[in-house]
Amino acid sequence: MSQAAVELGEALAATVERVGPSVVRVDARCRRPSSGVVFSSDGTIVTAAHAVERDEDIQVSLPDGTTLPATLVGRDHGTDLAVLRIAANGLPVAPWAVLDGVRVGHVVLAISRPGRTARAAWGIVGALGSEPWRTPEGGKLERFLQPDIDLQPGFSGSVLASAAGAALGINTVGLLRGTPTTIPVATIARVTEALLAHGHVRRGFLGIGAQPVRLSPALAKLASQEVGLLLVSIAPGSAAESAGLVQGDVLVSFGGKAIASVHDLLDFLDEERIGKPATATVLRGGQLAAFEVTVEAWSDEPHAS
């Protein structure tokens, strides 16, 4: 065995020793434990939301074998994160690190605890985005990271760590139909803070169902774009209805930003927009019309915007 391989093996083993004490076992579904990560020393645990299938009778097992009841603080299905609380102090917090300096091809390690002892699987960073990424459920990750690691049962909620021993995020297979994705620490911190404060993540809500539609040449010229969002439903009593939007309108801009997809609109509807008015420009009867809409709050990820 080459010296380089020996040194890599020692580095990975050291990473497990450094990060492993902050990884716990979570029992929140039938017969299939998952993993979780200590986020604060006073008993805040973060795990994958899809692995928390019940609201009560949740248990967290620490590395020393102690098993404690856990309270579900809240879930955010958009980012597949859940926050639990246990009655404990002095817990070892994961050595979190931002993704600056991480590159595709870097060796990484998934560290889980589906039983009493830590388990590890290693691979490389397979994909890494530089911009925020909108999940299929409408949540936002500050960056997209996909590890090239085969995550076995029990690894959801595990930590992805660098070979240098830094915790880069939490692994899940709940965002991309079984494909491993890592939720970065910036997203974990933002969502955990919101769940601890409110029990849910607040997002903007208009009360519309929409789908992209290609505009005719004449309408595309009028709107200065080729695609808009056809409003296929308007929720009764919603912000959209109150503003005067109707089914059949084609939304082409919102808040001064061109809208060509549902994700374009979701990018605008972050928490800071709640309660603030914005101008919705629509095509109606072959003409442009503007309506002022005050964004409402929604406590979980809706499929409509």
C-alpha positions in Angstrom: 0.0 0.0 0.0 1.3 3.4 -0.9 2.2 6.0 1.7 -0.4 8.4 0.2 -3.1 5.7 0.7 -2.0 5.2 4.3 -2.1 8.9 5.0 -5.5 9.2 3.5 -6.8 6.4 5.6 -5.4 8.0 8.7 -7.0 11.3 7.8 -10.4 9.7 7.3 -10.2 7.8 10.6 -9.3 11.0 12.4 -12.3 12.7 10.8 -14.6 10.0 12.2 -13.0 10.4 15.6 -13.5 14.2 15.4 -17.0 14.4 13.9 -18.5 11.1 15.1 -19.2 12.2 18.7 -21.7 14.8 17.4 -23.6 12.3 15.3 -26.6 10.6 17.1 -29.1 7.9 16.3 -32.7 9.0 15.7 -35.7 6.7 16.1 -38.7 8.4 14.6 -40.1 5.9 12.2 -41.1 2.2 12.2 -38.1 -0.2 12.4 -35.7 2.1 10.5 -33.5 4.4 12.6 -31.8 7.3 11.0 -29.0 9.7 12.1 -29.0 13.2 13.4 -26.4 15.9 14.3 -25.9 17.9 17.4 -26.4 21.5 16.4 -26.1 23.1 19.9 -24.7 21.7 23.1 -27.9 22.3 25.0 -29.8 19.6 23.1 -30.8 20.8 19.7 -30.6 18.0 17.1 -31.0 18.3 13.4 -32.0 15.5 11.1 -33.7 14.7 7.8 -37.4 15.6 7.8 -38.4 12.6 5.7 -37.0 10.3 8.4 -39.2 11.8 11.1 -42.5 10.0 10.4 -44.2 10.6 13.7 -44.7 13.6 16.0 -44.4 11.7 19.3 -42.5 8.8 20.8 -39.2 10.0 19.2 -35.9 8.8 20.8 -32.4 10.0 20.4 -29.4 7.8 21.3 -26.1 9.4 22.1 -22.7 7.9 21.4 -22.3 6.8 25.0 -25.4 4.6 24.8 -27.8 7.0 26.6 -31.2 7.1 25.0 -33.4 10.2 25.6 -36.9 11.1 24.6 -37.0 13.9 22.0 -39.5 16.6 21.2 -40.2 17.5 17.6 -39.7 21.3 17.3 -40.7 21.4 13.6 -40.1 20.2 10.1 -39.4 22.0 6.8 -40.2 19.7 3.9 -38.9 22.2 1.4 -35.3 21.6 2.7 -36.0 18.2 4.2 -34.8 19.3 7.6 -36.3 18.6 11.1 -35.3 19.9 14.5 -35.5 17.9 17.7 -34.9 18.9 21.3 -33.6 16.6 24.0 -32.9 17.3 27.7 -29.1 17.3 27.7 -26.2 19.7 28.1 -22.6 19.7 27.2 -23.1 17.8 23.9 -20.3 17.9 21.4 -21.3 20.2 18.5 -20.4 19.3 15.0 -17.4 21.3 13.7 -19.4 23.1 11.0 -17.7 24.7 8.0 -18.8 26.6 5.0 -18.3 25.3 1.5 -15.7 27.8 0.5 -12.7 25.9 -0.8 -14.6 22.7 -1.4 -14.2 21.5 -5.0 -15.6 18.7 -7.2 -13.3 15.7 -6.7 -12.5 16.4 -3.1 -12.6 13.3 -0.8 -15.6 13.4 1.6 -16.9 11.1 4.3 -20.6 10.4 5.3 -20.7 9.6 9.1 -23.9 8.1 10.5 -25.0 6.4 13.6 -27.8 3.9 12.8 -26.8 1.8 15.9 -24.5 2.3 18.9 -21.3 2.9 16.9 -20.6 5.3 14.1 -20.5 4.1 10.5 -18.8 5.8 7.6 -18.9 5.7 3.8 -16.5 7.6 1.7 -16.5 9.1 -1.8 -15.9 12.4 -3.5 -17.8 15.6 -4.2 -19.6 14.7 -7.4 -21.3 18.0 -8.1 -21.1 21.5 -6.5 -23.1 24.5 -7.4 -22.0 28.1 -6.9 -25.6 29.6 -6.7 -28.6 28.9 -4.5 -30.6 25.9 -5.6 -34.4 25.5 -5.4 -35.5 22.0 -4.4 -38.4 20.2 -6.0 -40.5 21.0 -2.9 -39.8 24.7 -3.3 -37.2 25.1 -0.5 -33.9 26.9 -1.0 -30.4 25.5 -0.4 -27.7 28.2 -0.3 -25.6 25.9 -2.5 -26.1 22.6 -4.2 -23.8 19.7 -3.2 -24.1 16.2 -4.4 -21.7 13.6 -2.9 -20.8 10.6 -5.0 -21.5 8.2 -2.1 -23.9 5.2 -1.8 -25.9 6.1 1.3 -27.1 3.0 3.0 -30.2 2.8 5.2 -29.6 4.8 8.4 -27.5 7.5 6.6 -30.2 10.0 6.2 -29.5 12.8 8.6 -25.8 11.9 8.7 -22.9 14.4 8.4 -20.9 15.0 5.3 -17.3 15.7 6.4 -14.2 16.8 4.6 -11.0 14.7 4.8 -9.7 17.6 7.0 -12.4 16.9 9.6 -14.9 19.8 8.9 -18.6 19.1 8.9 -19.9 20.4 5.5 -23.6 19.6 5.9 -26.3 17.0 6.5 -27.0 14.2 4.0 -30.4 13.2 2.7 -32.0 11.1 0.0 -35.3 12.9 0.5 -34.9 15.8 -1.9 -34.0 14.1 -5.2 -35.9 10.7 -5.2 -33.2 8.7 -3.5 -30.2 10.5 -4.9 -27.8 11.7 -2.1 -27.8 15.5 -1.5 -26.0 17.4 1.2 -27.8 20.3 2.9 -25.1 23.0 3.6 -24.5 24.5 7.0 -25.8 27.9 5.9 -29.2 26.4 5.1 -29.1 24.3 8.3 -28.5 27.4 10.4 -31.2 29.4 8.7 -33.9 26.7 8.9 -33.0 25.6 12.4 -33.3 29.2 13.6 -36.7 29.6 12.0 -38.0 26.3 13.4 -36.8 27.1 16.9 -38.4 30.5 16.7 -41.7 29.7 15.0 -42.0 25.9 14.7 -42.1 26.3 10.9 -40.4 28.2 8.1 -42.4 31.1 6.9 -42.5 31.7 3.2 -44.4 34.1 1.0 -47.7 32.9 -0.4 -50.0 34.4 -3.1 -52.6 31.7 -3.4 -52.2 30.8 -7.0 -51.7 27.6 -9.0 -49.7 28.2 -12.1 -47.9 26.5 -15.0 -45.5 27.9 -17.7 -47.0 28.8 -21.1 -45.4 29.9 -24.3 -46.7 33.2 -25.5 -47.8 33.9 -29.1 -45.4 36.1 -31.1 -47.6 39.1 -30.6 -47.9 38.7 -26.9 -44.2 37.8 -26.5 -43.4 41.1 -28.2 -45.8 43.0 -25.9 -44.4 41.4 -22.8 -40.7 41.3 -24.0 -40.5 37.6 -23.1 -41.5 34.3 -24.7 -42.8 32.5 -21.6 -45.1 33.4 -18.7 -47.1 31.7 -16.0 -50.7 30.8 -16.7 -52.8 31.1 -13.6 -54.8 27.9 -13.5 -56.3 28.5 -10.0 -56.9 31.3 -7.5 -57.5 30.4 -3.8 -60.6 32.0 -2.4 -59.7 34.8 0.0 -56.0 34.7 -1.0 -53.7 37.7 -1.7 -54.1 37.0 -5.4 -57.9 37.1 -5.3 -57.9 40.3 -3.1 -55.6 42.0 -5.6 -57.9 41.2 -8.5 -56.0 38.4 -10.3 -58.2 35.9 -12.0 -57.9 32.4 -13.5 -56.6 32.7 -17.1 -54.3 35.6 -16.4 -50.7 35.1 -17.6 -48.2 36.4 -15.1 -45.1 37.9 -16.8 -43.5 39.8 -14.0 -43.7 40.2 -10.2 -42.0 42.9 -8.2 -40.2 44.1 -11.3 -38.7 40.7 -12.1 -39.6 38.7 -15.2 -41.4 35.5 -14.4 -41.0 32.5 -16.7 -41.3 29.6 -14.3 -42.7 28.7 -10.9 -39.2 28.7 -9.5 -38.7 32.3 -10.7 -41.7 33.2 -8.6 -40.6 31.1 -5.6 -37.3 32.9 -5.6 -39.1 36.1 -4.9 -41.3 34.8 -2.1 -38.8 34.6 0.7 -39.7 35.5 4.3 -38.6 39.1 4.0 -41.3 39.7 1.3 -44.2 38.8 3.7 -46.5 41.7 4.3 -45.0 43.8 1.6 -46.8 44.9 -1.6 -45.4 44.0 -5.0 -46.7 44.7 -8.5 -47.9 41.7 -10.5 -48.0 42.4 -14.3 -50.2 40.0 -16.2 -51.5 39.5 -19.8 -55.3 39.7 -19.8 -57.3 40.0 -23.0 -54.3 40.7 -25.1 -53.2 43.6 -23.0 -50.8 44.2 -20.1 -52.4 44.9 -16.7 -50.7 45.7 -13.3 -52.1 44.7 -9.9 -50.6 45.4 -6.5 -50.4 42.2 -4.4 -49.4 42.0 -0.7 -47.5 38.8 -0.1 -49.0 36.6 2.7 -47.3 34.1 4.9 -47.4 30.3 4.5 -46.1 28.1 7.2 -45.1 25.1 5.1 -44.2 24.5 1.5 -47.3 24.7 -0.7 -47.3 23.3 -4.2 -49.1 26.4 -5.4 -47.2 29.7 -5.0 
